[in-house]
Amino acid sequence: MADIVFINCFEVPVGREDTFLALWAEIDDYMCEKPGFRWRKLHRSLDSTTRLRYVNVAGWDSAEQFDAAHDEQFRRMQSQRQWLEFPALPALYTVEKETHAASSAPSVL
């Protein structure tokens, strides 16, 4: 089964982090209980001048389960007027290539 990864980048104005994080947590709590949800990481840019300051990355078992999780309750939460302040660029991805650092530990004979 292919890894399904949801990536959503958010514009969050400086000083509006608390509002964004409260909205995000509400949806995160809801989605974490959905069938097919595997994991999630919310990343924050180290540079406050970066346009897309927050990046949400989540793993799902399948695109179908991801789609099913976006039900009526999810749409109600996402349609809150406050979300208009935080434009987003969401999309589903699959892993094309994965690379890991070579082990730097010496071999023991």
Z-matrix of the N, CA and C atoms (Angstrom, degrees):
N
C 1 1.454
C 2 1.537 1 107.78
N 3 1.321 2 117.02 1 133.48
C 4 1.465 3 122.34 2 178.95
C 5 1.520 4 110.21 3 -73.21
N 6 1.332 5 114.54 4 144.60
C 7 1.458 6 118.92 5 173.68
C 8 1.525 7 108.52 6 -70.23
N 9 1.323 8 116.66 7 130.67
C 10 1.456 9 121.84 8 175.73
C 11 1.522 10 106.80 9 -106.50
N 12 1.316 11 116.16 10 123.20
C 13 1.456 12 121.73 11 -177.10
C 14 1.524 13 108.79 12 -123.17
N 15 1.318 14 115.07 13 127.44
C 16 1.453 15 121.80 14 175.35
C 17 1.518 16 107.36 15 -99.06
N 18 1.329 17 116.15 16 127.16
C 19 1.461 18 121.13 17 177.67
C 20 1.518 19 107.88 18 -124.24
N 21 1.326 20 115.69 19 128.53
C 22 1.451 21 121.26 20 -179.08
C 23 1.527 22 108.17 21 -135.79
N 24 1.320 23 116.38 22 118.08
C 25 1.465 24 122.23 23 -179.11
C 26 1.522 25 109.05 24 -101.30
N 27 1.338 26 116.22 25 136.41
C 28 1.463 27 121.59 26 -175.02
C 29 1.522 28 112.18 27 -121.10
N 30 1.319 29 115.60 28 140.33
C 31 1.460 30 122.19 29 167.95
C 32 1.529 31 106.68 30 -88.74
N 33 1.320 32 116.57 31 120.17
C 34 1.465 33 121.52 32 -179.63
C 35 1.520 34 107.58 33 -129.88
N 36 1.332 35 117.87 34 110.39
C 37 1.460 36 119.92 35 179.81
C 38 1.529 37 112.09 36 -61.36
N 39 1.311 38 115.81 37 145.99
C 40 1.465 39 121.13 38 175.93
C 41 1.530 40 108.25 39 -56.97
N 42 1.310 41 115.89 40 134.15
C 43 1.457 42 121.23 41 -179.05
C 44 1.518 43 113.62 42 92.90
N 45 1.345 44 117.92 43 -9.25
C 46 1.468 45 121.37 44 -178.43
C 47 1.529 46 111.76 45 -110.86
N 48 1.336 47 116.37 46 13.69
C 49 1.457 48 121.53 47 -177.06
C 50 1.529 49 112.30 48 -60.24
N 51 1.323 50 117.71 49 -43.11
C 52 1.468 51 120.37 50 -177.24
C 53 1.527 52 111.94 51 -62.26
N 54 1.321 53 116.42 52 -41.85
C 55 1.468 54 120.22 53 178.38
C 56 1.515 55 110.35 54 -64.04
N 57 1.340 56 116.18 55 -46.84
C 58 1.466 57 120.33 56 178.97
C 59 1.526 58 110.71 57 -59.43
N 60 1.328 59 116.86 58 -48.66
C 61 1.461 60 120.43 59 -176.41
C 62 1.524 61 112.23 60 -63.46
N 63 1.320 62 118.09 61 -34.35
C 64 1.468 63 120.87 62 176.91
C 65 1.524 64 110.61 63 -66.35
N 66 1.328 65 117.11 64 -44.18
C 67 1.466 66 120.65 65 177.69
C 68 1.523 67 110.53 66 -64.33
N 69 1.319 68 116.02 67 -45.23
C 70 1.460 69 120.89 68 -178.76
C 71 1.525 70 110.73 69 -61.82
N 72 1.343 71 117.58 70 -42.72
C 73 1.464 72 121.52 71 -178.95
C 74 1.528 73 111.32 72 -62.21
N 75 1.322 74 116.86 73 -37.38
C 76 1.471 75 120.18 74 179.06
C 77 1.531 76 110.17 75 -60.44
N 78 1.311 77 116.42 76 -47.79
C 79 1.463 78 120.19 77 179.64
C 80 1.524 79 110.33 78 -71.04
N 81 1.319 80 118.04 79 -39.69
C 82 1.466 81 121.41 80 179.37
C 83 1.520 82 110.89 81 -58.75
N 84 1.322 83 117.27 82 -47.62
C 85 1.470 84 120.86 83 179.13
C 86 1.521 85 110.83 84 -57.50
N 87 1.322 86 116.78 85 -40.81
C 88 1.460 87 121.68 86 -179.36
C 89 1.530 88 110.88 87 -67.71
N 90 1.327 89 116.82 88 -47.75
C 91 1.460 90 120.62 89 -174.75
C 92 1.529 91 112.00 90 -69.55
N 93 1.326 92 118.12 91 -31.45
C 94 1.466 93 121.06 92 -179.05
C 95 1.526 94 112.60 93 -62.40
N 96 1.320 95 117.45 94 -20.03
C 97 1.464 96 121.59 95 -179.92
C 98 1.527 97 112.75 96 -91.54
N 99 1.318 98 117.77 97 -4.05
C 100 1.460 99 121.38 98 -174.83
C 101 1.529 100 111.75 99 -80.35
N 102 1.346 101 117.16 100 144.51
C 103 1.465 102 120.15 101 175.98
C 104 1.532 103 110.63 102 -58.54
N 105 1.317 104 115.49 103 135.83
C 106 1.458 105 120.69 104 178.54
C 107 1.515 106 114.03 105 95.65
N 108 1.334 107 117.18 106 -15.48
C 109 1.465 108 119.66 107 178.03
C 110 1.520 109 108.46 108 -69.37
N 111 1.344 110 117.47 109 134.92
C 112 1.467 111 121.17 110 -178.73
C 113 1.522 112 112.67 111 -116.14
N 114 1.311 113 118.34 112 -47.56
C 115 1.461 114 121.66 113 -176.57
C 116 1.526 115 109.44 114 -164.99
N 117 1.329 116 115.03 115 164.49
C 118 1.463 117 119.70 116 177.24
C 119 1.516 118 109.45 117 -152.05
N 120 1.329 119 115.71 118 144.21
C 121 1.466 120 122.86 119 173.14
C 122 1.525 121 107.96 120 -135.16
N 123 1.318 122 115.68 121 129.67
C 124 1.461 123 120.91 122 174.42
C 125 1.524 124 106.92 123 -104.87
N 126 1.326 125 116.03 124 122.26
C 127 1.457 126 122.19 125 -178.70
C 128 1.527 127 109.59 126 -104.68
N 129 1.335 128 116.07 127 144.60
C 130 1.464 129 122.20 128 176.41
C 131 1.520 130 107.68 129 -122.50
N 132 1.315 131 116.27 130 134.22
C 133 1.455 132 121.38 131 178.69
C 134 1.525 133 110.48 132 -64.91
N 135 1.316 134 115.89 133 143.59
C 136 1.462 135 120.65 134 174.63
C 137 1.519 136 111.44 135 -77.07
N 138 1.319 137 116.28 136 -15.60
C 139 1.465 138 122.60 137 -178.15
C 140 1.533 139 109.01 138 -107.37
N 141 1.329 140 117.31 139 112.60
C 142 1.472 141 120.71 140 -176.74
C 143 1.528 142 112.73 141 -68.78
N 144 1.330 143 118.23 142 -11.29
C 145 1.465 144 120.08 143 178.12
C 146 1.529 145 112.52 144 -90.61
N 147 1.329 146 117.16 145 -3.76
C 148 1.462 147 120.87 146 177.47
C 149 1.519 148 109.80 147 -65.18
N 150 1.319 149 117.22 148 136.19
C 151 1.470 150 120.92 149 -178.16
C 152 1.533 151 111.40 150 -63.15
N 153 1.311 152 118.22 151 -49.84
C 154 1.468 153 122.26 152 -178.31
C 155 1.528 154 107.88 153 -99.20
N 156 1.323 155 115.45 154 86.26
C 157 1.464 156 121.15 155 -170.15
C 158 1.516 157 114.31 156 -77.97
N 159 1.320 158 118.42 157 -24.90
C 160 1.460 159 121.56 158 179.52
C 161 1.523 160 108.99 159 -123.46
N 162 1.336 161 115.19 160 137.18
C 163 1.463 162 121.46 161 178.56
C 164 1.528 163 107.69 162 -130.44
N 165 1.310 164 115.20 163 119.56
C 166 1.455 165 123.00 164 178.39
C 167 1.532 166 107.58 165 -96.63
N 168 1.337 167 116.75 166 126.41
C 169 1.461 168 121.68 167 178.99
C 170 1.522 169 106.98 168 -127.10
N 171 1.337 170 117.14 169 125.90
C 172 1.463 171 121.14 170 -176.40
C 173 1.519 172 110.65 171 -137.53
N 174 1.321 173 115.19 172 144.03
C 175 1.458 174 121.00 173 176.86
C 176 1.513 175 111.06 174 -101.60
N 177 1.321 176 115.64 175 138.82
C 178 1.468 177 122.89 176 179.60
C 179 1.521 178 109.09 177 -131.05
N 180 1.322 179 115.96 178 152.99
C 181 1.462 180 120.65 179 177.44
C 182 1.525 181 112.18 180 -67.71
N 183 1.341 182 116.48 181 -36.31
C 184 1.467 183 119.38 182 -178.38
C 185 1.527 184 110.37 183 -156.55
N 186 1.318 185 115.39 184 157.71
C 187 1.465 186 120.95 185 175.74
C 188 1.522 187 110.52 186 -64.52
N 189 1.330 188 116.76 187 -33.38
C 190 1.465 189 120.59 188 179.90
C 191 1.532 190 111.19 189 -65.82
N 192 1.329 191 116.81 190 -41.34
C 193 1.462 192 119.40 191 178.53
C 194 1.524 193 110.91 192 -69.54
N 195 1.325 194 116.38 193 -36.55
C 196 1.467 195 120.14 194 175.19
C 197 1.527 196 109.57 195 -59.83
N 198 1.328 197 116.99 196 -48.47
C 199 1.467 198 121.21 197 -179.81
C 200 1.526 199 111.23 198 -61.20
N 201 1.327 200 117.40 199 -43.18
C 202 1.472 201 121.37 200 -179.22
C 203 1.528 202 111.56 201 -64.04
N 204 1.327 203 116.81 202 -31.59
C 205 1.471 204 120.57 203 -179.67
C 206 1.525 205 111.72 204 -67.54
N 207 1.306 206 117.37 205 -21.79
C 208 1.463 207 121.48 206 -178.99
C 209 1.527 208 109.66 207 -88.64
N 210 1.314 209 113.82 208 64.73
C 211 1.456 210 123.19 209 -175.03
C 212 1.533 211 111.39 210 -88.79
N 213 1.318 212 115.46 211 -169.17
C 214 1.464 213 121.35 212 -177.53
C 215 1.526 214 112.35 213 -59.84
N 216 1.325 215 117.01 214 -42.17
C 217 1.473 216 120.36 215 179.38
C 218 1.529 217 110.26 216 -62.59
N 219 1.322 218 117.10 217 -43.11
C 220 1.465 219 120.29 218 177.25
C 221 1.521 220 110.07 219 -60.49
N 222 1.322 221 117.66 220 -45.94
C 223 1.470 222 120.89 221 -179.11
C 224 1.529 223 111.73 222 -61.87
N 225 1.333 224 117.75 223 -34.84
C 226 1.471 225 120.42 224 176.12
C 227 1.527 226 110.56 225 -64.56
N 228 1.330 227 116.59 226 -44.77
C 229 1.471 228 119.47 227 179.54
C 230 1.526 229 110.75 228 -64.07
N 231 1.310 230 116.80 229 -42.32
C 232 1.462 231 121.01 230 -177.01
C 233 1.529 232 112.57 231 -72.41
N 234 1.306 233 117.66 232 -21.12
C 235 1.465 234 120.30 233 -177.33
C 236 1.534 235 112.98 234 -86.20
N 237 1.330 236 117.41 235 3.25
C 238 1.466 237 119.67 236 176.52
C 239 1.530 238 109.18 237 -58.73
N 240 1.312 239 116.23 238 136.92
C 241 1.470 240 121.03 239 -176.97
C 242 1.531 241 112.64 240 -54.97
N 243 1.322 242 117.23 241 -32.45
C 244 1.465 243 120.29 242 -178.39
C 245 1.529 244 112.60 243 -60.20
N 246 1.331 245 117.72 244 -28.00
C 247 1.464 246 120.30 245 179.84
C 248 1.522 247 111.89 246 -64.62
N 249 1.341 248 117.93 247 -23.25
C 250 1.472 249 120.83 248 -179.96
C 251 1.525 250 111.88 249 -60.13
N 252 1.314 251 116.88 250 -25.04
C 253 1.457 252 121.79 251 -179.35
C 254 1.534 253 112.44 252 -74.30
N 255 1.344 254 116.75 253 -15.45
C 256 1.466 255 121.11 254 -173.44
C 257 1.525 256 110.95 255 -121.96
N 258 1.339 257 117.63 256 78.22
C 259 1.466 258 119.86 257 178.95
C 260 1.531 259 110.73 258 -56.28
N 261 1.336 260 115.71 259 146.16
C 262 1.459 261 120.94 260 -175.75
C 263 1.525 262 110.99 261 -134.64
N 264 1.327 263 114.86 262 158.36
C 265 1.466 264 122.59 263 177.40
C 266 1.531 265 108.44 264 -128.12
N 267 1.350 266 117.97 265 82.01
C 268 1.464 267 120.89 266 -176.90
C 269 1.530 268 113.04 267 -89.66
N 270 1.347 269 115.67 268 147.87
C 271 1.467 270 120.81 269 173.49
C 272 1.526 271 109.48 270 -164.60
N 273 1.341 272 115.41 271 153.72
C 274 1.466 273 121.99 272 173.32
C 275 1.521 274 109.12 273 -94.09
N 276 1.327 275 115.22 274 143.48
C 277 1.463 276 121.57 275 -179.63
C 278 1.519 277 109.51 276 -135.13
N 279 1.318 278 115.67 277 162.77
C 280 1.452 279 122.33 278 167.29
C 281 1.523 280 106.81 279 -123.97
N 282 1.304 281 116.23 280 152.79
C 283 1.459 282 120.25 281 -177.81
C 284 1.530 283 109.13 282 -70.97
N 285 1.297 284 116.28 283 120.89
C 286 1.466 285 122.77 284 178.25
C 287 1.526 286 110.68 285 -88.19
N 288 1.318 287 116.60 286 -41.50
C 289 1.464 288 121.82 287 -178.59
C 290 1.519 289 107.95 288 -155.76
N 291 1.315 290 115.90 289 141.28
C 292 1.459 291 120.94 290 178.80
C 293 1.525 292 108.16 291 -130.10
N 294 1.313 293 116.43 292 132.12
C 295 1.454 294 122.25 293 -179.01
C 296 1.521 295 109.23 294 -126.63
N 297 1.301 296 116.34 295 139.15
C 298 1.461 297 121.72 296 178.55
C 299 1.521 298 109.15 297 -121.93
N 300 1.310 299 116.40 298 150.48
C 301 1.454 300 121.41 299 177.37
C 302 1.527 301 109.59 300 -65.06
N 303 1.307 302 115.64 301 145.33
C 304 1.460 303 120.15 302 175.60
C 305 1.521 304 108.43 303 -68.87
N 306 1.295 305 116.54 304 145.18
C 307 1.461 306 120.98 305 179.38
C 308 1.521 307 109.47 306 -63.96
N 309 1.329 308 116.02 307 131.87
C 310 1.451 309 120.00 308 178.89
C 311 1.526 310 111.85 309 -98.47
N 312 1.320 311 116.73 310 -0.97
C 313 1.455 312 120.13 311 179.83
C 314 1.520 313 109.43 312 -77.68
N 315 1.342 314 117.07 313 134.89
C 316 1.475 315 119.57 314 179.44
C 317 1.530 316 111.02 315 -67.34
N 318 1.303 317 116.27 316 147.18
C 319 1.461 318 121.09 317 177.36
C 320 1.519 319 109.91 318 -72.36
N 321 1.299 320 116.77 319 142.31
C 322 1.452 321 122.40 320 176.93
C 323 1.518 322 107.45 321 -104.08
N 324 1.323 323 116.41 322 125.23
C 325 1.459 324 120.43 323 -179.04
C 326 1.494 325 112.01 324 -93.57
